[in-house]
């Protein structure tokens, strides 16, 4: 369940670009997700990248634990926004009922398909009962690499929702939308908001 070396290397070498290009505004999905939470809720962020969403979470008064698997991204997030981010790979998550929410914008899409069920189980256990989790994925018909060499799981909606349900989650809301990634390719994305049942 190790992170893909080529994907990590890409982000290590391109961290300054991500900080400059995508640091201006938080994710389009973030505020509506935060609106579900109680004031001061404890949020765990996977794949914080350059820290744009981290900064918004803190601005809204939440208690944030921001992480990223790429050392250069952690440095950039802390330099630009001082969010207290730390380096952590997805498979290093060991928390038990420690968080009210897990935010994972455009990062779990890099998990190998064989590893995704185990990662979702870790997220499930990290949440408190009734806790919320958001993630979004680029849709496709099977695992592969984009033109930048990054690994993607490229799921379809049915497979992805089944993975979440098998991990114990209740799927509350899904949204399919068109978006362009860093590789410049327009494709369908799928956003899920799920909950750990009480």
Secondary structure, DSSP 8 states (H G I E B T S, - for coil): ----HHHHHHHHHHHHHHHHHH-SS--TTHHHHHTTS-TT-EEEES--TTSHHHHHHHHTT-EEEEEES-HHHHHHHHHHH----EE--GGG---SS-EEEEEETT-GGGS-HHHHHHHHHHHHHHEEEEEEEEEEEE--SS-EE-TT--EE----HHHHHHHHHHTTEEEEEEEEEEEE-TT--EEEEEEEEEEE--
